[in-house]
């Protein structure tokens, strides 16, 4: 059982190293493709590579109803409208 765990760790390390050499756009496309193959693959990617999963699937944009850039700037400066 221990050798299986080691093999899994080596596989994960090799995958991380390979993705680190790619551009963000290419990395996101490949992670999405891998995760969309099956529910099991999606779970494996999500649990084994949480940072890559977050980068590929969770939007870095602000949520709906959030402040616009100008609104955030005004809030930081304390200026009133």
C-alpha positions as CSV (number, residue, x, y, z in Angstrom):
1,X,0.0,0.0,0.0
2,X,2.9,2.4,0.8
3,X,4.4,2.0,-2.7
4,X,1.0,3.0,-4.2
5,X,1.0,6.1,-2.1
6,X,4.5,7.0,-3.2
7,X,3.6,6.4,-6.8
8,X,0.6,8.7,-6.5
9,X,2.8,11.4,-4.9
10,X,5.4,11.1,-7.7
11,X,2.6,11.3,-10.3
12,X,1.2,14.4,-8.6
13,X,4.6,16.0,-8.4
14,X,5.3,15.3,-12.1
15,X,1.9,16.7,-13.1
16,X,2.5,19.9,-11.1
17,X,5.9,20.3,-12.6
18,X,4.6,19.9,-16.1
19,X,1.8,22.4,-15.6
20,X,4.1,24.9,-14.0
21,X,6.0,25.2,-17.4
22,X,2.8,26.1,-19.3
23,X,1.2,29.5,-19.8
24,X,-1.9,30.2,-17.7
25,X,-4.2,29.9,-20.7
26,X,-2.8,26.6,-21.8
27,X,-2.8,25.3,-18.2
28,X,-6.5,26.2,-17.6
29,X,-7.6,24.6,-20.9
30,X,-5.8,21.3,-20.1
31,X,-7.1,21.2,-16.5
32,X,-10.7,21.8,-17.7
33,X,-10.3,19.1,-20.3
34,X,-8.9,16.6,-17.8
35,X,-11.6,17.3,-15.3
36,X,-14.4,17.1,-17.8
37,X,-13.5,13.6,-18.8
38,X,-15.6,12.0,-16.0
39,X,-16.9,12.8,-12.5
40,X,-14.1,10.7,-11.0
41,X,-11.4,12.7,-12.9
42,X,-13.0,15.9,-11.7
43,X,-12.9,14.8,-8.1
44,X,-9.3,13.6,-8.5
45,X,-8.2,17.0,-9.9
46,X,-10.2,18.9,-7.3
47,X,-8.7,16.9,-4.3
48,X,-5.2,16.4,-5.6
49,X,-4.5,19.7,-7.2
50,X,-6.8,22.3,-5.4
51,X,-4.7,25.3,-6.7
52,X,-4.9,24.2,-10.3
53,X,-8.6,23.4,-9.9
54,X,-9.3,26.8,-8.4
55,X,-7.4,28.5,-11.2
56,X,-9.3,26.7,-13.9
57,X,-12.8,26.8,-12.5
58,X,-13.3,29.6,-10.0
59,X,-13.6,33.0,-11.6
60,X,-11.2,35.6,-10.3
61,X,-13.7,38.3,-11.2
62,X,-15.8,40.0,-8.5
63,X,-19.2,38.4,-7.8
64,X,-22.4,40.0,-9.1
65,X,-23.6,42.9,-7.0
66,X,-20.1,43.8,-6.0
67,X,-18.7,47.3,-6.3
68,X,-17.2,48.6,-9.6
69,X,-13.6,49.7,-9.7
70,X,-14.6,53.3,-9.4
71,X,-16.8,52.5,-6.4
72,X,-14.0,50.6,-4.7
73,X,-11.6,53.5,-5.4
74,X,-14.1,56.0,-3.8
75,X,-14.6,53.7,-0.8
76,X,-10.8,53.5,-0.2
77,X,-10.3,57.2,-0.5
78,X,-13.3,58.0,1.7
79,X,-14.7,60.4,-1.0
80,X,-18.5,60.8,-1.2
81,X,-20.5,60.8,-4.4
